[in-house]
Amino acid sequence: MYVRIADDLNLFDLLVAKSPITIDQLAGATGASTGLIARLFRTLVGMGFVRQLDHERFASTAVSKQMTLPSVRAGVKFFYDQGLPILSHAPAYFKDNGYRLPEGMIDGPFQFAHDTSEDCYTFWSKQAGVMENFNIFMQGLFGTPMRLGWLDWFPIQDICSAGFDKEKSEYCFVDVGGGKGHEGEAVLKKFPYVQGKFMVQDLPFVIKDIAHLDPRVERLAHDFTTPQPVKGARVYFLQNILHNWASPVCHTILSNLRAAMIPGYSKILIGNIILSEENVPLRRSGLDIAMLFLHSGAQRSEAEWRGLVVSAGLAVEKVWYPPGDGDGIVEVTRPSE
Ligand SMILES: Nc1ncnc2c1ncn2[C@@H]1O[C@H](CSCC[C@H]([NH3+])C(=O)O)[C@@H](O)[C@H]1O
């Protein structure tokens, strides 16, 4: 709550633009009372978001600098505004359903809290500004100064150039649930020589709001719980998708892709957190719980990813772990019959 209010007041921008700064100066710049800012800062110092130099002067920290990035700010807003109402209802939800995990798209804590039978994305699309803010969050989630983006370490250029065969399909890279198409655009920017067509697929209300996108990335409104219309692409990219859903839903999504894949040629690249089997760090287990209360989803360990992939009639070619603390990629193929 302190971080969310400080963000509304642009306190982190002010702190980063001018450190050291005093409470009086911050009050002058924002119109908030000195009393409120002093109270916010007392706790923000304890949380490491602000550094206190002496009785009057405050300075930025590495965390306050992160809080000036549009995607990080959007993430705080998203988890706070969308998360809190669900969290407050979650204990009653679990009590009501016998302390079991949800299994579908519309039977989780989200639907209980909002008294709706819509899935979260459809619900959010009807609330002003929610999906817009969510997409700002997703577009910058990776490759922030804190950790490498997948394009910095995964050899997509080999898969999409030497490994691409236009005789099989003219499509090279289909970003399924790709939001505003930022990943396909990033691949083309970094490796402009790659061959074949690129496409972003997402729900109609996301596709229709795409304002700027490299014209080489085609757009298609497509629901991934229905049959995949692009057959035989080299890569179906599924980043930050399967963690959103319970395993039966993931099974449907993977089966729809399987039916479109050419055995031994097409790949699904699942870009997601890969949990360690034991002693999961809080940053990742926190995101596991977030997926549960927001979407009825789950973060998964390597063994869980393998189990999910195999249950959909697919095979794991390789599990890629990034250098550092980033997300991994599970490379999936369709075995020959
Ligand atoms: N049924 C569905 N069919 C297609 N896309 C969906 C569906 N439900 C949710 N989505 C999209 O799934 C995305 C999850 S967020 C992940 C966005 C992107 N792949 C990235 O990693 O940045 C959002 O853009 C949703 O709009």
The ligand as an ORCA input file, in Angstrom:
! r2SCAN-3c Opt
* xyz 1 1
  N      -7.974    -18.056    -24.463
  C      -6.928    -17.306    -24.840
  N      -6.468    -17.347    -26.117
  C      -5.400    -16.581    -26.513
  N      -4.730    -15.741    -25.675
  C      -5.164    -15.671    -24.390
  C      -6.267    -16.440    -23.914
  N      -6.444    -16.164    -22.581
  C      -5.499    -15.276    -22.254
  N      -4.725    -14.972    -23.320
  C      -3.579    -14.057    -23.378
  O      -2.495    -14.663    -22.698
  C      -1.552    -13.632    -22.397
  C      -0.908    -13.973    -21.062
  S       0.339    -12.824    -20.613
  C       1.691    -13.359    -21.636
  C       1.915    -12.427    -22.803
  C       3.191    -12.744    -23.608
  N       3.215    -14.107    -24.103
  C       4.431    -12.444    -22.810
  O       5.105    -13.359    -22.341
  O       4.746    -11.271    -22.630
  C      -2.333    -12.318    -22.395
  O      -1.882    -11.506    -23.453
  C      -3.775    -12.774    -22.605
  O      -4.575    -11.840    -23.317
*
